[in-house]
Structure formats: structure tokens, C-alpha cells
């Protein structure tokens, strides 16, 4: 029984095949990617890249929204505490803006205090709204509490 003859691509492969007959020599590609593989890679990049960029854009948007909401909440809490401590709420509803003492970008936020009667006549319901505009839409954070109206 004779050994099968293998196709050889060069002299080095012929000697390697004699030393290890189970190895099959393949012709080496000379050059880069074939055109079909190149088109497939470009198509994959064309599909994946916009999805990745949209995801990054949404993550940035959510991050900035969270930051502004956190700042507004801290401002509302501090302003409501000040209104209660100074009994400013006894004069009724009020509105205003924050200055540089409160925040580095004071033009972004405004506040509004609403004073309402509570079901118990000896109490008042205070609601502090802080508003700002983000991407052309008005955003609001509200905090509420009840205070004793005995000072009136």
C-alpha cells in the first residue's frame, strides 16, 4: 500500500510533510483581507457604531439630569429650612431666585413657596418648588412639610 501524495506549495512544505505526514500544507495568503471580509467588517462597524454612540449620548444625558435634580433638591431643602427658621412663611406665598451665596450658577434655578391651610387649623402646609430648564424643558422638584401656625 503506497502513501497518498499531498499537494505541496513549496520545497519547505515537502520536507515538512515527509517528517510529519499528517500535516497538510496550505497555501499562504499574500495580501490583506479578501474583499468580502472587508465589506462584512465595514457593515458591522456601520451597524454597531451608531448604537454605541446613542448609548453614550443617553448615559451623558441621564448623568446631567441626575446632577441638576440633586442640586435642585438640595436647594429646595435648604431654602425650605431657612423659610421655616426665619418664619418667612407667615407672610404667605413667595417666589424668588437663588444668588451666588447658594450656588455657582444662580440663573439656572428659581424657587416658589406655597402656603396652604392644613386640615387642622393650627397647622400650615408648606410646599417648596425649585424649577430649572434643561434641554428646553422645564423641570421641577418639590418638597412639602407641615408647620404649626401658632406664631400667627
CNS distance restraints for C-alpha pairs under 8 A (distance, minus, plus):
assign (resid   6 and name CA) (resid  24 and name CA) 7.33 0.50 0.50
assign (resid   7 and name CA) (resid  25 and name CA) 7.49 0.50 0.50
assign (resid   8 and name CA) (resid  13 and name CA) 5.91 0.50 0.50
assign (resid   8 and name CA) (resid  14 and name CA) 5.74 0.50 0.50
assign (resid   8 and name CA) (resid  25 and name CA) 6.30 0.50 0.50
assign (resid   8 and name CA) (resid  26 and name CA) 7.97 0.50 0.50
assign (resid   9 and name CA) (resid  13 and name CA) 6.41 0.50 0.50
assign (resid   9 and name CA) (resid  14 and name CA) 7.81 0.50 0.50
assign (resid   9 and name CA) (resid  25 and name CA) 6.89 0.50 0.50
assign (resid   9 and name CA) (resid  26 and name CA) 7.11 0.50 0.50
assign (resid   9 and name CA) (resid  27 and name CA) 5.99 0.50 0.50
assign (resid  10 and name CA) (resid  14 and name CA) 6.58 0.50 0.50
assign (resid  11 and name CA) (resid  15 and name CA) 6.50 0.50 0.50
assign (resid  12 and name CA) (resid  16 and name CA) 6.22 0.50 0.50
assign (resid  13 and name CA) (resid  17 and name CA) 5.98 0.50 0.50
assign (resid  13 and name CA) (resid  25 and name CA) 6.07 0.50 0.50
assign (resid  14 and name CA) (resid  18 and name CA) 6.46 0.50 0.50
assign (resid  15 and name CA) (resid  19 and name CA) 6.43 0.50 0.50
assign (resid  16 and name CA) (resid  20 and name CA) 6.09 0.50 0.50
assign (resid  16 and name CA) (resid  21 and name CA) 7.72 0.50 0.50
assign (resid  16 and name CA) (resid  23 and name CA) 7.82 0.50 0.50
assign (resid  17 and name CA) (resid  21 and name CA) 4.71 0.50 0.50
assign (resid  17 and name CA) (resid  22 and name CA) 7.24 0.50 0.50
assign (resid  17 and name CA) (resid  23 and name CA) 6.13 0.50 0.50
assign (resid  17 and name CA) (resid  24 and name CA) 7.09 0.50 0.50
assign (resid  17 and name CA) (resid  25 and name CA) 7.61 0.50 0.50
assign (resid  33 and name CA) (resid  37 and name CA) 6.18 0.50 0.50
assign (resid  33 and name CA) (resid  38 and name CA) 6.13 0.50 0.50
assign (resid  34 and name CA) (resid  38 and name CA) 6.36 0.50 0.50
assign (resid  35 and name CA) (resid  39 and name CA) 6.20 0.50 0.50
assign (resid  36 and name CA) (resid  40 and name CA) 6.24 0.50 0.50
assign (resid  37 and name CA) (resid  41 and name CA) 6.15 0.50 0.50
assign (resid  38 and name CA) (resid  42 and name CA) 6.22 0.50 0.50
assign (resid  39 and name CA) (resid  43 and name CA) 6.09 0.50 0.50
assign (resid  40 and name CA) (resid  44 and name CA) 6.18 0.50 0.50
assign (resid  41 and name CA) (resid  45 and name CA) 6.28 0.50 0.50
assign (resid  42 and name CA) (resid  46 and name CA) 6.05 0.50 0.50
assign (resid  43 and name CA) (resid  47 and name CA) 6.26 0.50 0.50
assign (resid  44 and name CA) (resid  48 and name CA) 6.06 0.50 0.50
assign (resid  45 and name CA) (resid  49 and name CA) 5.60 0.50 0.50
assign (resid  46 and name CA) (resid  50 and name CA) 7.10 0.50 0.50
assign (resid  47 and name CA) (resid  51 and name CA) 7.09 0.50 0.50
assign (resid  48 and name CA) (resid  52 and name CA) 6.26 0.50 0.50
assign (resid  49 and name CA) (resid  53 and name CA) 6.16 0.50 0.50
assign (resid  50 and name CA) (resid  54 and name CA) 6.06 0.50 0.50
assign (resid  51 and name CA) (resid  55 and name CA) 6.23 0.50 0.50
assign (resid  52 and name CA) (resid  56 and name CA) 6.30 0.50 0.50
assign (resid  53 and name CA) (resid  57 and name CA) 6.17 0.50 0.50
assign (resid  54 and name CA) (resid  58 and name CA) 6.19 0.50 0.50
assign (resid  55 and name CA) (resid  59 and name CA) 6.20 0.50 0.50
assign (resid  56 and name CA) (resid  60 and name CA) 6.24 0.50 0.50
assign (resid  57 and name CA) (resid  61 and name CA) 6.22 0.50 0.50
assign (resid  58 and name CA) (resid  62 and name CA) 6.14 0.50 0.50
assign (resid  59 and name CA) (resid  63 and name CA) 6.12 0.50 0.50
assign (resid  60 and name CA) (resid  64 and name CA) 6.30 0.50 0.50
assign (resid  61 and name CA) (resid  65 and name CA) 6.20 0.50 0.50
assign (resid  62 and name CA) (resid  66 and name CA) 6.09 0.50 0.50
assign (resid  63 and name CA) (resid  67 and name CA) 6.26 0.50 0.50
assign (resid  64 and name CA) (resid  68 and name CA) 6.26 0.50 0.50
assign (resid  65 and name CA) (resid  69 and name CA) 6.09 0.50 0.50
assign (resid  65 and name CA) (resid 134 and name CA) 7.79 0.50 0.50
assign (resid  66 and name CA) (resid  70 and name CA) 6.06 0.50 0.50
assign (resid  67 and name CA) (resid  71 and name CA) 6.27 0.50 0.50
assign (resid  68 and name CA) (resid  72 and name CA) 6.08 0.50 0.50
assign (resid  69 and name CA) (resid  73 and name CA) 6.09 0.50 0.50
assign (resid  69 and name CA) (resid 141 and name CA) 7.16 0.50 0.50
assign (resid  70 and name CA) (resid  74 and name CA) 6.26 0.50 0.50
assign (resid  71 and name CA) (resid  75 and name CA) 6.17 0.50 0.50
assign (resid  72 and name CA) (resid  76 and name CA) 6.06 0.50 0.50
assign (resid  72 and name CA) (resid 109 and name CA) 7.31 0.50 0.50
assign (resid  72 and name CA) (resid 130 and name CA) 6.09 0.50 0.50
assign (resid  72 and name CA) (resid 131 and name CA) 7.56 0.50 0.50
assign (resid  72 and name CA) (resid 141 and name CA) 6.52 0.50 0.50
assign (resid  73 and name CA) (resid  77 and name CA) 6.16 0.50 0.50
assign (resid  73 and name CA) (resid 130 and name CA) 7.61 0.50 0.50
assign (resid  73 and name CA) (resid 141 and name CA) 6.24 0.50 0.50
assign (resid  73 and name CA) (resid 142 and name CA) 7.72 0.50 0.50
assign (resid  74 and name CA) (resid  78 and name CA) 6.17 0.50 0.50
assign (resid  75 and name CA) (resid  79 and name CA) 5.97 0.50 0.50
assign (resid  75 and name CA) (resid 102 and name CA) 7.55 0.50 0.50
assign (resid  75 and name CA) (resid 130 and name CA) 7.53 0.50 0.50
assign (resid  76 and name CA) (resid  80 and name CA) 5.94 0.50 0.50
assign (resid  76 and name CA) (resid 111 and name CA) 7.50 0.50 0.50
assign (resid  76 and name CA) (resid 128 and name CA) 6.18 0.50 0.50
assign (resid  76 and name CA) (resid 129 and name CA) 6.80 0.50 0.50
assign (resid  76 and name CA) (resid 130 and name CA) 5.94 0.50 0.50
assign (resid  76 and name CA) (resid 141 and name CA) 7.58 0.50 0.50
assign (resid  76 and name CA) (resid 142 and name CA) 7.24 0.50 0.50
assign (resid  76 and name CA) (resid 143 and name CA) 6.73 0.50 0.50
assign (resid  77 and name CA) (resid  81 and name CA) 6.16 0.50 0.50
assign (resid  77 and name CA) (resid 143 and name CA) 7.08 0.50 0.50
assign (resid  78 and name CA) (resid  82 and name CA) 6.23 0.50 0.50
assign (resid  79 and name CA) (resid  83 and name CA) 6.16 0.50 0.50
assign (resid  79 and name CA) (resid 128 and name CA) 7.92 0.50 0.50
assign (resid  80 and name CA) (resid  84 and name CA) 6.22 0.50 0.50
assign (resid  80 and name CA) (resid 128 and name CA) 6.26 0.50 0.50
assign (resid  80 and name CA) (resid 143 and name CA) 7.96 0.50 0.50
assign (resid  81 and name CA) (resid  85 and name CA) 6.06 0.50 0.50
assign (resid  82 and name CA) (resid  86 and name CA) 6.03 0.50 0.50
assign (resid  83 and name CA) (resid  87 and name CA) 5.75 0.50 0.50
assign (resid  83 and name CA) (resid  88 and name CA) 4.94 0.50 0.50
assign (resid  83 and name CA) (resid  89 and name CA) 5.86 0.50 0.50
assign (resid  84 and name CA) (resid  88 and name CA) 6.56 0.50 0.50
assign (resid  84 and name CA) (resid  89 and name CA) 6.51 0.50 0.50
assign (resid  84 and name CA) (resid 147 and name CA) 7.92 0.50 0.50
assign (resid  88 and name CA) (resid  92 and name CA) 7.99 0.50 0.50
assign (resid  89 and name CA) (resid  93 and name CA) 7.19 0.50 0.50
assign (resid  89 and name CA) (resid 113 and name CA) 7.88 0.50 0.50
assign (resid  89 and name CA) (resid 115 and name CA) 6.92 0.50 0.50
assign (resid  89 and name CA) (resid 126 and name CA) 7.76 0.50 0.50
assign (resid  90 and name CA) (resid 151 and name CA) 7.93 0.50 0.50
assign (resid  90 and name CA) (resid 152 and name CA) 6.99 0.50 0.50
assign (resid  92 and name CA) (resid 114 and name CA) 7.21 0.50 0.50
assign (resid  92 and name CA) (resid 115 and name CA) 5.69 0.50 0.50
assign (resid  93 and name CA) (resid 112 and name CA) 7.57 0.50 0.50
assign (resid  93 and name CA) (resid 113 and name CA) 5.34 0.50 0.50
assign (resid  93 and name CA) (resid 114 and name CA) 4.75 0.50 0.50
assign (resid  93 and name CA) (resid 115 and name CA) 5.51 0.50 0.50
assign (resid  94 and name CA) (resid 112 and name CA) 5.83 0.50 0.50
assign (resid  94 and name CA) (resid 113 and name CA) 5.08 0.50 0.50
assign (resid  94 and name CA) (resid 114 and name CA) 6.88 0.50 0.50
assign (resid  95 and name CA) (resid 110 and name CA) 7.62 0.50 0.50
assign (resid  95 and name CA) (resid 111 and name CA) 5.62 0.50 0.50
assign (resid  95 and name CA) (resid 112 and name CA) 4.22 0.50 0.50
assign (resid  95 and name CA) (resid 113 and name CA) 6.10 0.50 0.50
assign (resid  96 and name CA) (resid 110 and name CA) 5.92 0.50 0.50
assign (resid  96 and name CA) (resid 111 and name CA) 5.40 0.50 0.50
assign (resid  96 and name CA) (resid 112 and name CA) 6.52 0.50 0.50
assign (resid  97 and name CA) (resid 106 and name CA) 7.16 0.50 0.50
assign (resid  97 and name CA) (resid 107 and name CA) 7.37 0.50 0.50
assign (resid  97 and name CA) (resid 109 and name CA) 6.53 0.50 0.50
assign (resid  97 and name CA) (resid 110 and name CA) 4.45 0.50 0.50
assign (resid  97 and name CA) (resid 111 and name CA) 5.96 0.50 0.50
assign (resid  98 and name CA) (resid 102 and name CA) 6.01 0.50 0.50
assign (resid  98 and name CA) (resid 103 and name CA) 7.14 0.50 0.50
assign (resid  98 and name CA) (resid 106 and name CA) 5.22 0.50 0.50
assign (resid  98 and name CA) (resid 107 and name CA) 7.37 0.50 0.50
assign (resid  98 and name CA) (resid 109 and name CA) 6.60 0.50 0.50
assign (resid  98 and name CA) (resid 110 and name CA) 6.39 0.50 0.50
assign (resid  98 and name CA) (resid 111 and name CA) 7.59 0.50 0.50
assign (resid  99 and name CA) (resid 103 and name CA) 6.68 0.50 0.50
assign (resid  99 and name CA) (resid 106 and name CA) 5.15 0.50 0.50
assign (resid  99 and name CA) (resid 107 and name CA) 7.90 0.50 0.50
assign (resid 100 and name CA) (resid 104 and name CA) 5.49 0.50 0.50
assign (resid 100 and name CA) (resid 105 and name CA) 7.09 0.50 0.50
assign (resid 100 and name CA) (resid 106 and name CA) 5.86 0.50 0.50
assign (resid 102 and name CA) (resid 106 and name CA) 7.39 0.50 0.50
assign (resid 108 and name CA) (resid 132 and name CA) 5.58 0.50 0.50
assign (resid 108 and name CA) (resid 133 and name CA) 7.00 0.50 0.50
assign (resid 109 and name CA) (resid 130 and name CA) 6.51 0.50 0.50
assign (resid 109 and name CA) (resid 131 and name CA) 5.56 0.50 0.50
assign (resid 109 and name CA) (resid 132 and name CA) 4.81 0.50 0.50
assign (resid 109 and name CA) (resid 133 and name CA) 8.00 0.50 0.50
assign (resid 110 and name CA) (resid 130 and name CA) 5.62 0.50 0.50
assign (resid 110 and name CA) (resid 131 and name CA) 5.32 0.50 0.50
assign (resid 110 and name CA) (resid 132 and name CA) 6.63 0.50 0.50
assign (resid 111 and name CA) (resid 128 and name CA) 6.94 0.50 0.50
assign (resid 111 and name CA) (resid 129 and name CA) 5.54 0.50 0.50
assign (resid 111 and name CA) (resid 130 and name CA) 4.41 0.50 0.50
assign (resid 111 and name CA) (resid 131 and name CA) 6.31 0.50 0.50
assign (resid 112 and name CA) (resid 128 and name CA) 5.77 0.50 0.50
assign (resid 112 and name CA) (resid 129 and name CA) 5.10 0.50 0.50
assign (resid 112 and name CA) (resid 130 and name CA) 6.52 0.50 0.50
assign (resid 113 and name CA) (resid 126 and name CA) 6.94 0.50 0.50
assign (resid 113 and name CA) (resid 127 and name CA) 5.73 0.50 0.50
assign (resid 113 and name CA) (resid 128 and name CA) 4.68 0.50 0.50
assign (resid 113 and name CA) (resid 129 and name CA) 6.46 0.50 0.50
assign (resid 114 and name CA) (resid 126 and name CA) 5.76 0.50 0.50
assign (resid 114 and name CA) (resid 127 and name CA) 5.15 0.50 0.50
assign (resid 114 and name CA) (resid 128 and name CA) 6.55 0.50 0.50
assign (resid 115 and name CA) (resid 124 and name CA) 6.70 0.50 0.50
assign (resid 115 and name CA) (resid 125 and name CA) 5.81 0.50 0.50
assign (resid 115 and name CA) (resid 126 and name CA) 4.82 0.50 0.50
assign (resid 115 and name CA) (resid 127 and name CA) 6.66 0.50 0.50
assign (resid 116 and name CA) (resid 124 and name CA) 5.86 0.50 0.50
assign (resid 116 and name CA) (resid 125 and name CA) 5.06 0.50 0.50
assign (resid 116 and name CA) (resid 126 and name CA) 6.51 0.50 0.50
assign (resid 117 and name CA) (resid 121 and name CA) 6.87 0.50 0.50
assign (resid 117 and name CA) (resid 123 and name CA) 6.93 0.50 0.50
assign (resid 117 and name CA) (resid 124 and name CA) 4.98 0.50 0.50
assign (resid 117 and name CA) (resid 125 and name CA) 5.95 0.50 0.50
assign (resid 118 and name CA) (resid 122 and name CA) 7.86 0.50 0.50
assign (resid 118 and name CA) (resid 123 and name CA) 5.54 0.50 0.50
assign (resid 118 and name CA) (resid 124 and name CA) 5.09 0.50 0.50
assign (resid 118 and name CA) (resid 125 and name CA) 5.54 0.50 0.50
assign (resid 118 and name CA) (resid 146 and name CA) 7.76 0.50 0.50
assign (resid 119 and name CA) (resid 123 and name CA) 7.67 0.50 0.50
assign (resid 121 and name CA) (resid 149 and name CA) 7.86 0.50 0.50
assign (resid 122 and name CA) (resid 148 and name CA) 5.94 0.50 0.50
assign (resid 122 and name CA) (resid 149 and name CA) 5.13 0.50 0.50
assign (resid 122 and name CA) (resid 150 and name CA) 6.43 0.50 0.50
assign (resid 123 and name CA) (resid 146 and name CA) 6.46 0.50 0.50
assign (resid 123 and name CA) (resid 147 and name CA) 5.56 0.50 0.50
assign (resid 123 and name CA) (resid 148 and name CA) 4.47 0.50 0.50
assign (resid 123 and name CA) (resid 149 and name CA) 4.93 0.50 0.50
assign (resid 123 and name CA) (resid 150 and name CA) 7.87 0.50 0.50
assign (resid 124 and name CA) (resid 146 and name CA) 5.53 0.50 0.50
assign (resid 124 and name CA) (resid 147 and name CA) 5.34 0.50 0.50
assign (resid 124 and name CA) (resid 148 and name CA) 6.27 0.50 0.50
assign (resid 124 and name CA) (resid 149 and name CA) 5.92 0.50 0.50
assign (resid 125 and name CA) (resid 144 and name CA) 7.11 0.50 0.50
assign (resid 125 and name CA) (resid 145 and name CA) 5.92 0.50 0.50
assign (resid 125 and name CA) (resid 146 and name CA) 4.53 0.50 0.50
assign (resid 125 and name CA) (resid 147 and name CA) 6.59 0.50 0.50
assign (resid 126 and name CA) (resid 144 and name CA) 5.47 0.50 0.50
assign (resid 126 and name CA) (resid 145 and name CA) 5.36 0.50 0.50
assign (resid 126 and name CA) (resid 146 and name CA) 5.98 0.50 0.50
assign (resid 126 and name CA) (resid 147 and name CA) 7.42 0.50 0.50
assign (resid 127 and name CA) (resid 142 and name CA) 6.70 0.50 0.50
assign (resid 127 and name CA) (resid 143 and name CA) 5.62 0.50 0.50
assign (resid 127 and name CA) (resid 144 and name CA) 4.21 0.50 0.50
assign (resid 127 and name CA) (resid 145 and name CA) 6.61 0.50 0.50
assign (resid 128 and name CA) (resid 142 and name CA) 5.51 0.50 0.50
assign (resid 128 and name CA) (resid 143 and name CA) 5.19 0.50 0.50
assign (resid 128 and name CA) (resid 144 and name CA) 6.20 0.50 0.50
assign (resid 129 and name CA) (resid 140 and name CA) 6.54 0.50 0.50
assign (resid 129 and name CA) (resid 141 and name CA) 5.69 0.50 0.50
assign (resid 129 and name CA) (resid 142 and name CA) 4.39 0.50 0.50
assign (resid 129 and name CA) (resid 143 and name CA) 6.62 0.50 0.50
assign (resid 130 and name CA) (resid 140 and name CA) 5.65 0.50 0.50
assign (resid 130 and name CA) (resid 141 and name CA) 5.31 0.50 0.50
assign (resid 130 and name CA) (resid 142 and name CA) 6.41 0.50 0.50
assign (resid 131 and name CA) (resid 138 and name CA) 6.81 0.50 0.50
assign (resid 131 and name CA) (resid 139 and name CA) 5.63 0.50 0.50
assign (resid 131 and name CA) (resid 140 and name CA) 4.52 0.50 0.50
assign (resid 131 and name CA) (resid 141 and name CA) 6.61 0.50 0.50
assign (resid 132 and name CA) (resid 138 and name CA) 5.75 0.50 0.50
assign (resid 132 and name CA) (resid 139 and name CA) 5.41 0.50 0.50
assign (resid 132 and name CA) (resid 140 and name CA) 6.67 0.50 0.50
assign (resid 133 and name CA) (resid 137 and name CA) 5.40 0.50 0.50
assign (resid 133 and name CA) (resid 138 and name CA) 4.40 0.50 0.50
assign (resid 133 and name CA) (resid 139 and name CA) 5.89 0.50 0.50
assign (resid 134 and name CA) (resid 138 and name CA) 6.39 0.50 0.50
assign (resid 134 and name CA) (resid 139 and name CA) 6.93 0.50 0.50
